[in-house]
Amino acid sequence: MAVDKPDRNYDVRNLNKVFAIGSIVLTITVLLMVIDDYVRPWKDFQRRFQRDEARKVEREIREAERAMASADAKRLQEELRKEEAELKKGRDEYERVRKELDKINAEHYGRDLEFRFSKATYDSVKYKTEIEIEELRQKNRPDEANAKRAELDAVKKKMDDAKVALDAVTARQDQAKAELDRLAGHVEETRSKIEKMAAARDRLQKRLETIKPGFVTGLLNAPMLDFMAPTLKIEQVVLPKLRHDINFMEIPRVDRCMTCHTVIDKPGYEKGPQPFRTHPNLKLYVEAQSKHPLESFGCTACHGGRDRGTSFVNAAHTAENEKQKKEWEEKYGWQPMHFWETPMRSRSHFYAGCYQCHSRQVEIPQAGPLNRGLRTVEVSGCYGCHLIKGFEKLRKLGPDLGHIASKTDPKWALKWIRDPRSFRSSARMPSFFGQTNQADGPKGDRPAAKDLNDAEIDAIVTYLWDKSVPIKYDPVPGNGDPAAGKELVHTIGCFACHTDDPGETFVDRTQPRAFGPNLAGLGSKTSQAWIFRWLKDPKHYWKATYMPNLRLTDQEALDISAYLVSSRNAEFDKTEAPAAKKQALDWLTTEYLSARMSLAATAEKMKTMTERDRKLFLGERMINRYGCFGCHEIKGFENVQPIGTELTEEGSKPVARLDFGLEHDVEETLPAWVYAKLKNPRRFDRGKIKAWDEKLKMPDFHFNDQEATDLVAVIQGFSKARMDAEMRRNLSPQEVGIEEGRRIVRNRNCIGCHVFNLDRQNEEAAIRATMKDPGFYPPLLHGEGEKVIPSWLFSFLKGPTTIRPWLTARMPTFGFEDQETVNLTRMFAYINKAEYPFETDYFKIEPPAPELAAAGAKLFTEFKCLQCHIAGTGKPTREAADLAPNLSMARARLRPNWIEKWLRDPQAVAPGTRMPGYFPDMQSPDKEALGGDAALQMKALKYHVLSLAGKETPVVTGND
């Protein structure tokens, strides 16, 4: 019998099994896909926070319930019960008074409405009648005018009657309210206290319901159901005024950092673990009332990172060090986002973001590391080789070399260029020679690297001396006393900018005393004749110098120059100066000539060139190659462009455009590359095969670790920020004036002598460290704008006059241009919001009454003001440190209102002053003068001080 076979090549039962297994696998795969999509790292952070927050709220609820069950709460409940019982006893009287009050309220409403209407009618009639009366008077019709006035008086009487009626009802209303309050006792007040306690607990209970894990929250957060009202969700702020450039278009930033950093803008979590911690500076950032609210600025505009990222990795976090990298790799699976151009800035660099908005300010508030870095850019002269927007107007850092042959000798210059720090350990001039990429090449390939360096140095010096315009210096007019010169250097103010300690290295090159060069060893560098002439007139040699004129007498200049020239650097003197060897000179000359012409033409040219010609040619090429003209004025290079890369947007440069050479020890990030470049500028030539003139040429500035770190932050701040203009720190006209003045203060190192900010006394006025007695300190300039008259300050800055003749330190003459002087004067006034530019003569607008003038003279004598002050040309009799300014200058110099402020509390105006306070707590020691009124007495003293202009006043002697 034949078997009935199905007409197919497979077994249906097996097929069903395969389909069943496939369906199961597909279902599991889909489920895993949904779970993988649903289970996001940020949800774990939010769950952790909600669990911790729920525990915290539960503790607070228990505390609230304990408070409600406390003895105080029970006492309140008992008081409320008694008060309600008392109220119930007098319920009939209470209801009667309440109904009476309702009637009075209704009557008050009517009377108030009647008064308002009558007042509106009166105001309207009054306006119209005033015009009619004036017209009638002009037409000489007094009777009609009087009639109109009578009509107005009648309308006014109706308004006054309505007001009297309203006042009467108001008095009855107040009386009824008081009676009702008396009958009610403290029922409402006590009930309110109890309700507040319960309300606090109820609020916490509602808060707990929204965050405590449970069935409802689990359902709301479940896959496919989390579209309703989930408690776990991405938090974000859209920032349309802050944008990303994504090639040919811009898109708004969408910051999602707060998805994990859930309490970043909420106080109370300052000690919590990351990411559940409050921002450390809520007053400045993130908080709604701060200057940088979260809703407007977000996070990544300042911190960097990927704004739309919601995982630890794709948010582009940046580790601070290797230890943190390993910790993050183990904990979060962290790895750098190689193709995100703006990764999050590390903790040591996050101030970089400030510069994007605050680049117009000389110093950015609360951005210390960034300010240090920007100052380092200035004092190192980075802008000389690199174009940086905002630094274009700064003068060249180094001295004019147009007269170099009149200042020093070639031997010194040769040794200085080879190694500036061999002469001065704090030298700002960087090291160009003897660097890591200037090692010897293959044997026979070229002359030794040292010989090539020596030839380049010799050529540079030869060129500079060839272009130098001589200045003839006459012999010094006499002999100087080095001991007297040393005393002058230590006392007249030189140490505000200089030191004479040969061992001083200045770890921080931005501090005020590092502003000028170390004065040690000058005898090895120049002559007494040059120093003498420089001290007498610094601008004769360098017109753009910041060195002021100290108005020294010839003898003072002789003494100081004798002292300075007596200091020599013996080790430097013994060092042999580099000299060009013929082979190296010829090789370099041939190399640079062949870059311009054929080898045959080069050979012919070499035959016609003398050794000097070759040095001059090579010197010009070396100055051009190394960019010496970026810091120095050099004849022939007046209009040559900077040699370095523009840094204006260097912080936005993609890592792929950075040349790491063959280095594998440097992390491939912009901050790491910049740091390595700053620490060893020629590092990335290591192992590279390059021609001599192709090698990296940035010199070594010998930056320490802190300086390099600060500079990395600055470079990161030099970036192309896409934002609306209103998001930047836009300065008002007054703020622009302040910044223009601050730039001059920075350029002239005014903080070397003066304190401008009382909160920074330890950083400013470096000269104080060299003075034993505070009585000799240069004056505080805090509050100078409200203190002095602008016209006097302008004249003083143009030509300083002696205010405290007994002081040894003196205000020098800076030779300010008129506009610079205006900028400084305006700055002081604007900082203190003082009147500017005019100050009217006080006596013309408020002449003193005779009794005030007499009282002022009496108090002036009684307080013995002339024990410390002088007036006129009198000579002081006290110790110099105890003396005070000449009061005969007060009228021309001081703002009158400031004199009263000073008398009220001298210590508040100038902490540490020796001026006594005569009016503590506005109480006068003289109870008779002007009735003992301290305010009037201060006004009287002010008048008297202002009256001393041009008068000769006897000096008070004695110590009482």
NURO-951877 format. One record per residue (C-alpha): residue in three letters; x, y, z. Coordinates in steps of 0.02 Angstrom, whole numbers, plus 50000, padded with zeros to 5 digits. Example, Ala and Ser with C-alpha at 12.3 -4.5 7.8 and 13.67 -1.06 7.14 Angstrom:
ALA506154977550390 SER506844994750357 
//
This chain:
MET500005000050000 ALA500735016949949 VAL501145029950084 ASP500225046350066 LYS501645059250069 PRO501325078050085 ASP501765088149933 ARG503115098750021 ASN504955096650058 TYR504885100550245 ASP504045094650400 VAL502655106350459 ARG502925101650640 ASN504755106450629 LEU504275122150537 ASN503095126950677 LYS504485124250802 VAL505665135450702 PHE504335148950690 ALA503955147450875 ILE505795148850922 GLY506035163250800 SER504525172350870 ILE505155170151047 VAL506895176451000 LEU506145191150906 THR505015195351053 ILE506475194551175 THR507525205151058 VAL506165218351045 LEU505955218251233 LEU507825219951260 MET507845234051133 VAL506445243151225 ILE507305240251393 ASP508975246151324 ASP508125261751258 TYR507215264451421 VAL508635261051543 ARG509665276951530 PRO511085281651650 TRP510295298351693 LYS508765289451763 ASP509865280651890 PHE510505297551950 GLN508735304251966 ARG508145288552057 ARG509615290052178 PHE509205308052211 GLN507355304652234 ARG507715290552357 ASP508905301552456 GLU507715316252446 ALA506255305352501 ARG507235299752655 LYS507655317952691 VAL505835323452673 GLU505255309052784 ARG506445315052919 GLU505765332652901 ILE503975326152913 ARG504395316853073 GLU505185332753141 ALA503625342653093 GLU502495329753177 ARG503585330153332 ALA503405348953332 MET501515347253319 ALA501545335153466 SER502735345553570 ALA502305354653730 ASP502245371353638 ALA500995364453512 LYS499925357253651 ARG500005373953741 LEU499385382653583 GLN497965370053567 GLU497465373053748 GLU497545391853724 LEU496465390553568 ARG495195379853661 LYS495075392353804 GLU494975407253687 GLU493605399053583 ALA492645395253744 GLU492795413453798 LEU492245418953626 LYS490735407453635 LYS490205415153800 GLY490195432453723 ARG489495426553556 ASP487965438153561 GLU489015453653592 TYR490275448053461 GLU488895445753331 ARG488135462753374 VAL489805471553349 ARG490155461853189 LYS488475466853115 GLU488775484853168 LEU490475484153081 ASP489645477552922 LYS488485492752923 ILE489935504552954 ASN490925496452813 ALA489475499252694 GLU489325517352751 HIS491215519452736 TYR491145513152557 GLY489825526252514 ARG490735540552602 ASP492375535552521 LEU491545535252349 GLU490745552152383 PHE492435559552433 ARG493315552452281 PHE492015559652163 SER492065576652249 LYS493965576952241 ALA493955572352057 THR492685586252026 TYR493745598652123 ASP495345593952030 SER494465596151863 VAL493655612751909 LYS495285618751989 TYR496285615751830 LYS494975624651722 THR494715638851847 GLU496585642551865 ILE496705645451678 GLU495125656351675 ILE495705666651824 GLU497415669751744 GLU496565675251581 LEU495395687051676 ARG496855694651771 GLN497785697651609 LYS496215706451543 ASN496155716751704 ARG494455709951759 PRO494755706651944 ASP492925705651994 GLU492575691351875 ALA494185682951932 ASN493625684152114 ALA491935676852067 LYS492775662051985 ARG493855659652140 ALA492265659652247 GLU491505646252137 LEU493075635752158 ASP493025638352348 ALA491235631952349 VAL491745616152258 LYS493215614152378 LYS492035615852528 LYS491005601252463 MET492585590852449 ASP493145595952624 ASP491425591552695 ALA491505574652611 LYS493235571852686 VAL492625576452861 ALA491175564252843 LEU492355550552781 ASP493555553452926 ALA492125552053050 VAL491555535452976 THR493365529352971 ALA493555533153156 ARG491975523253196 GLN492605509153085 ASP494265508453176 GLN493375508553343 ALA492235494153292 LYS493715484053227 ALA494645486653389 GLU493115481053488 LEU492915465653378 ASP494755461353402 ARG494555463353590 LEU493075451653594 ALA493915438953480 GLY495485439453585 HIS496955429853507 VAL495885416253428 GLU496385419853248 GLU498215422653291 THR498325406253387 ARG497355396753254 SER498545403853121 LYS500075397453216 ILE499335380053228 GLU498815380053045 LYS500575385252992 MET501305370253082 ALA500065358752997 ALA500325367152828 ALA502205364252837 ARG501895345752868 ASP500605344852728 ARG501795352952603 LEU503135340252647 GLN501855326352630 LYS501395332052454 ARG503225333552409 LEU503515315752470 GLU502085309052365 THR502895315752206 ILE504625308452235 LYS504435292852342 PRO504565276952239 GLY502925267552236 PHE501625259452126 VAL500975275952054 THR502685283252015 GLY503235266451946 LEU501735266351831 LEU502035284251774 ASN503855280051735 ALA503515263251652 PRO503995260151470 MET502655265651347 LEU501745274851489 ASP503055287951528 PHE502265300351407 MET500985305851538 ALA501775313451693 PRO503405304451732 THR504455309151882 LEU506005303551788 LYS506275314851638 ILE507585324751545 GLU507725342451611 GLN508355355751491 VAL508435374351455 VAL508385380851277 LEU509575395451250 PRO509145403951084 LYS510345418351120 LEU511825406451141 ARG512165396050987 HIS513235382650905 ASP514035385150735 ILE513735369150635 ASN514375374450464 PHE513325386950367 MET512025388550505 GLU511845390950691 ILE510745381450813 PRO510285386250992 ARG511125378151140 VAL510005365951233 ASP510805362551402 ARG510315346351489 CYS511605346151627 MET510255348551759 THR509545331551713 CYS510875323951826 HIS511405339551921 THR509645340751990 VAL509965353352129 ILE511295364052046 ASP510225379752068 LYS509465375552238 PRO510255380952402 GLY510445368552543 TYR511445355052455 GLU513175363052466 LYS513935347752550 GLY513055334552447 PRO513995322052337 GLN514145325252151 PRO513065327052052 PHE511855331352194 ARG512725347152249 THR512275365652243 HIS513325376952133 PRO514705384252243 ASN514315402252194 LEU512445404452179 LYS512535423252199 LEU513485424552036 TYR512895409551936 VAL511375398751902 GLU510155405552031 ALA508675415051957 GLN509195431552041 SER511045429951998 LYS511945438951858 HIS512035422751759 PRO510355413951786 LEU510175396051727 GLU508715400251614 SER509765412851517 PHE511545406151521 GLY511385387551555 CYS512985378151598 THR513995374051443 ALA514245392151390 CYS515435393651537 HIS515985375751571 GLY516035368851395 GLY515475351251357 ARG514115344051248 ASP512525353151292 ARG511305339851231 GLY512255325451311 THR511345315551446 SER512625302251489 PHE514265304351579 VAL515225300351419 ASN514255310051289 ALA514165325451400 ALA516045326751362 HIS516685327451541 THR518535331151558 ALA519585323051694 GLU520735333751799 ASN522155321151808 GLU522645303051774 LYS521965297151941 GLN520255304251902 LYS520295296751727 LYS520535279251798 GLU519185282051927 TRP517945287751793 GLU518395273551676 GLU518005260751811 LYS516465269551877 TYR515645276751722 GLY516535268751573 TRP517195286051531 GLN518175289651374 PRO518545306251289 MET517395311951148 HIS518725313951015 PHE517645322850888 TRP516775335251002 GLU517725351550980 THR517245359651146 PRO517425346551284 MET517065351651461 ARG518435362351537 SER519355355051685 ARG519235363351855 SER520865372851829 HIS520275380051663 PHE518415383651682 TYR518695402351705 ALA519095402651519 GLY517245404651482 CYS517215421751567 TYR518275429551430 GLN516975426151296 CYS515825439351370 HIS517005450151474 SER518435453351352 ARG518205472351362 GLN518625472951547 VAL520415475251606 GLU520085463851754 ILE518605452051765 PRO517805451251939 GLN517985434552030 ALA519035426751891 GLY520745426551975 PRO521615412951872 LEU521005420451708 ASN521565437851760 ARG523285430851805 GLY523385422351636 LEU522885438051541 ARG524155447951639 THR525475434851597 VAL525045437051413 GLU525395455651434 VAL527005454651534 SER527695440851422 GLY527305450551263 CYS526345436351178 TYR525425449351074 GLY527075454550995 CYS527155438650889 HIS525315433650892 LEU523885444550837 ILE522585444550978 LYS521005454850965 GLY520945466951111 PHE522835468051131 GLU523205478150973 LYS523415494751062 LEU524715488951188 ARG526445495851157 LYS527905484451118 LEU528525476051275 GLY530415477651253 PRO531465493451243 ASP531795503051083 LEU533405496251004 GLY533655511450894 HIS535055518051007 ILE535685501551078 ALA537515505451041 SER537425520751155 LYS536755510351300 THR537835494851308 ASP539225485651218 PRO539125471451091 LYS539945459051209 TRP538555461051337 ALA537215459751202 LEU537975443751132 LYS537935435151301 TRP536215442151343 ILE535415435751182 ARG536195418651203 ASP535485416451378 PRO534545431051458 ARG534365421851623 SER536235420251644 PHE536225438951677 ARG534555440851766 SER533595425951833 SER531945435351818 ALA532255441351639 ARG530675442951537 MET531605440651374 PRO531365422351324 SER532725410251273 PHE532875407851085 PHE534485398051080 GLY535105381651151 GLN533365374051137 THR532895355751121 ASN532695356250932 GLN534405364250904 ALA535425348550926 ASP536785343050807 GLY536205334450647 PRO537015319350562 LYS538895320650554 GLY539435331050405 ASP537655336850370 ARG537955354450437 PRO539035363850564 ALA538775360550749 ALA537155367650820 LYS538105378250946 ASP539135386050806 LEU537555389750707 ASN536765397850861 ASP538315408350892 ALA538335413950710 GLU536495419050718 ILE536775428750880 ASP538325437450812 ALA537375442150654 ILE535915449450753 VAL537065460250860 THR538035466050707 TYR536415471450623 LEU535765480550777 TRP537395490050801 ASP537425494550616 LYS535675502150628 SER535935510450797 VAL535835529450797 PRO537135536050920 ILE536705547351067 LYS538145557451137 TYR538225557251326 ASP539205570651416 PRO540265565451565 VAL539275564851727 PRO539325581851816 GLY540235576651973 ASN540465561852087 GLY539075551452161 ASP538995543152330 PRO538475524752310 ALA537915523652492 ALA536795538852473 GLY536185531652308 LYS535705515252390 GLU534725524652523 LEU533795534352388 VAL533395518652288 HIS532685510952446 THR531645526052496 ILE531045536752349 GLY529905523452274 CYS530985513152156 PHE530445497152242 ALA528665499252184 CYS529255492252017 HIS531025485752045 THR532115475952162 ASP534005476252183 ASP534125458752255 PRO535145448252132 GLY534355432352200 GLU532555437752172 THR531765426552040 PHE529935432252051 VAL528955416052043 ASP527455426851994 ARG528005438051851 THR526375447951861 GLN526675455152035 PRO526965474052043 ARG528795473252095 ALA529175462851940 PHE528515476851830 GLY530255483951799 PRO531905474651781 ASN532965469151928 LEU534245483051959 ALA535625471152013 GLY537125469551897 LEU536835485451797 GLY538685489351803 SER538985474351690 LYS537735481051564 THR537915499751546 SER538845515451600 GLN538545528151737 ALA538325541751606 TRP536895532251524 ILE536055528351691 PHE536225546651745 ARG535395552951587 TRP534055539451596 LEU533625544251775 LYS533515562551729 ASP532425559551575 PRO531935541551530 LYS531015547051372 HIS532615553651292 TYR533075535651252 TRP531385527151235 LYS529875538151202 ALA528625524251243 THR529425519351408 TYR528315517551561 MET529755523051674 PRO529195539751749 ASN530245554951787 LEU530625555751973 ARG531175574051959 LEU532875570052034 THR534155583352065 ASP535845581151980 GLN536615575452144 GLU535225562752176 ALA535435555852000 LEU537325555252025 ASP537145545752189 ILE535895533252118 SER536885530351958 ALA538475527852060 TYR537585514752166 LEU536805505652019 VAL538395505251914 SER539345498352064 SER538315482452055 ARG539045469651936 ASN538665451751888 ALA540365443651908 GLU539865426751837 PHE539115434851684 ASP540655445751661 LYS541775430351659 THR540715421451527 GLU541445421251353 ALA540395430151222 PRO539835419751071 ALA540695423450906 ALA540275417850731 LYS541385404650655 LYS541685406850470 GLN541045389550423 ALA539395391850517 LEU539165409650453 ASP539465404350272 TRP538335389250287 LEU536875399450358 THR537115413450231 THR537105400750090 GLU535535392350159 TYR534545408550166 LEU535195415250000 SER534765398949910 ALA532965400849969 ARG532865416449861 MET533945412049711 SER534735397649619 LEU536265388649686 ALA537355396149549 ALA536755413649589 THR537025410149773 ALA538825405149742 GLU539145420949641 LYS538315431649775 MET539375423749912 LYS540965428649817 THR540485447049822 MET539985447550006 THR541215452250143 GLU541085444550315 ARG540185460050377 ASP538985459350229 ARG538585441350272 LYS538275445750455 LEU537135460250408 PHE536155449350286 LEU536015435150410 GLY535595447050553 GLU534135454250456 ARG533515436650415 MET533685431050597 ILE532745446150665 ASN531375442650539 ARG531365423950579 TYR531325425650768 GLY530155440750767 CYS531265452050875 PHE530295467050807 GLY528725460550895 CYS529425466851061 HIS530715479751005 GLU530745494650889 ILE532075490250759 LYS532495501150612 GLY531915493050451 PHE530555482550533 GLU529285496050573 ASN527875488750466 VAL528255470150469 GLN526785459050522 PRO526895447550675 ILE527665430550639 GLY526555419750749 THR524855411750725 GLU523385423050765 LEU522685417950935 THR521025427350933 GLU520035411150907 GLU521385398450951 GLY520275390651083 SER519065384950947 LYS520385376550840 PRO519985358150806 VAL521225345850880 ALA521505338550707 ARG522345354950657 LEU523635353950797 ASP525335346750756 PHE525815334050889 GLY527315328450786 LEU527945311550843 GLU527475314451025 HIS526405300851102 ASP526545306451283 VAL525425321651256 GLU523555318751264 GLU522725323651101 THR521715338251168 LEU521905356851145 PRO522305360551330 ALA523625346851336 TRP524435352751174 VAL524475370951231 TYR525185366351401 ALA526555355751322 LYS526945369651198 LEU527105382551337 LYS528225371651444 ASN529365366751297 PRO528955376651138 ARG530095366151027 ARG529485349351094 PHE528515344150940 ASP530085344450831 ARG530745329450926 GLY531185315550803 LYS530665325950651 ILE531845327850503 LYS531835346450459 ALA532965359050377 TRP533765371450499 ASP532605385650447 GLU531045374650455 LYS531205370750639 LEU529985377650767 LYS530565394650828 MET529455399550975 PRO530635403951119 ASP530595396851295 PHE529805408851420 HIS530185397351567 PHE528375397251625 ASN528095388251788 ASP526675375651805 GLN525435388351874 GLU525805401151738 ALA525625387951602 THR523965382051677 ASP523305399951682 LEU523855402951503 VAL522955387151445 ALA521355394451519 VAL521675410651424 ILE521945401551259 GLN520325391951286 GLY519475408651316 PHE520105415151149 SER518675406751055 LYS517295410850933 ALA515755412151042 ARG514105413250948 MET512905423651050 ASP511775438851042 ALA512615455251086 GLU511515457451240 MET512265441751318 ARG513985449451326 ARG514525461551462 ASN514045477551372 LEU514825492351460 SER513915508651491 PRO514815524951443 GLN515325526851626 GLU515985509051633 VAL516955511751471 GLY517745526951555 ILE518205516551707 GLU519015502951600 GLU520005515751500 GLY520695522551663 ARG521055505251732 ARG522055501151576 ILE523195516051614 VAL523315510751797 ARG523845493351737 ASN525075499951608 ARG525915511851730 ASN525915499851878 CYS525035512151993 ILE524635497752112 GLY526495496552146 CYS526265511252265 HIS524415513452294 VAL522945503352357 PHE521415505152246 ASN520365491352322 LEU520295489052511 ASP519885470552488 ARG521545467852399 GLN522775477152509 ASN523895461752516 GLU524065461652326 GLU524225480252295 ALA525475493452353 ALA526965481652350 ILE528085496052404 ARG527345494952580 ALA528355479252611 THR529945489752601 MET529335503052725 LYS529445501052913 ASP528185514252966 PRO526415515052894 GLY526525533852912 PHE527635533952758 TYR526465523652650 PRO525885531652487 PRO524065537052502 LEU522585525452478 LEU521675528952316 HIS520115519852370 GLY518735532952361 GLU519845545552272 GLY518435550552154 GLU517315556952293 LYS518795564552383 VAL519665576252261 ILE519065589452138 PRO519285583451957 SER520135599351897 TRP521425598052036 LEU521735579552000 PHE521975583351815 SER523285596651856 PHE524125585451984 LEU524295570851864 LYS525015582251730 GLY526245590251850 PRO526295582652026 THR526515594852169 THR527095590852345 ILE525675587152466 ARG526675578352602 PRO528425586152593 TRP529105575452735 LEU528865559152640 THR530365551652551 ALA529355542252420 ARG528745554252289 MET527405554552157 PRO528365554351992 THR527945563551832 PHE527275550851707 GLY527135562751561 PHE525315558351529 GLU524505564451370 ASP522965575351400 GLN521775561351351 GLU522635549251470 THR522455561851611 VAL520615564351570 ASN520365545451570 LEU521155543651742 THR520205558251817 ARG518575551851744 MET518915534251807 PHE519065539651988 ALA517475550051979 TYR516465536551892 ILE517025522852013 ASN516345532952160 LYS514855539952062 ALA515475557352101 GLU515065573552011 TYR516075575251851 PRO516845585051767 PHE516395601151859 GLU516415605452043 THR515745622652086 ASP516695633152214 TYR515845628552376 PHE515815645952451 LYS514895652752299 ILE513435640752317 GLU513395639352508 PRO514315653452598 PRO514575649752783 ALA513535658552914 PRO514565669253035 GLU514155658053184 LEU514725642553089 ALA516355650853037 ALA516725656153216 ALA516295638953285 GLY517395630753153 ALA518905641153204 LYS518595637253387 LEU518435618553359 PHE519965618553244 THR521005625653387 GLU520165614953519 PHE520505598753424 LYS522345604053399 CYS522265600353212 LEU523925609253182 GLN524865596953289 CYS524895585453136 HIS524345596452992 ILE525145612152927 ALA524295626552840 GLY525295637752725 THR527195637052734 GLY527355632752917 LYS528625619452963 PRO528065603553052 THR528745599653224 ARG528185581553247 GLU528985565653185 ALA528805564052996 ALA527745548253005 ASP526465557353114 LEU526195572052997 ALA524675575152888 PRO524355585052727 ASN524445603952710 LEU522695610752741 SER522985626752642 MET522765615852486 ALA521085608852543 ARG519965621352453 ALA520775618252284 ARG520975599552313 LEU519575591852416 ARG517725590052384 PRO516805598452529 ASN515595583952559 TRP517065572052575 ILE517805582652716 GLU516235579752819 LYS516265561152779 TRP518095560552833 LEU517755569552997 ARG516285558053034 ASP517335542053032 PRO519125542552966 GLN519395523852993 ALA517925519552881 VAL518665530052741 ALA520485524952762 PRO520735509852877 GLY522325511552978 THR522435530552966 ARG523175539853115 MET521835553253103 PRO520805551953264 GLY518915551053259 TYR518185565753354 PHE516355561353326 PRO516075543153375 ASP514255538153351 MET513925556253298 GLN514315562453474 SER515425577753495 PRO516665580153637 ASP516185598653639 LYS514415599953707 GLU514365618953698 ALA514875623753521 LEU513315624553412 GLY512315616253548 GLY513395600653541 ASP512655596153370 ALA513975584753291 ALA513315587153114 LEU513385606053129 GLN515115605353208 MET515785594953063 LYS515035607252941 ALA515865621553036 LEU517555612753034 LYS517345609852848 TYR517045628452819 HIS518565633052921 VAL519715620752831 LEU519125627352663 SER519455645152721 LEU521305641352753 ALA521795642852569 GLY523235655052553 LYS523345658452740 GLU524855656752852 THR524365647753012 PRO525505645453163 VAL526035627753201 VAL525495619753365 THR526925611653461 GLY526895598653597 ASN526105581653609 ASP524475585953698 
//
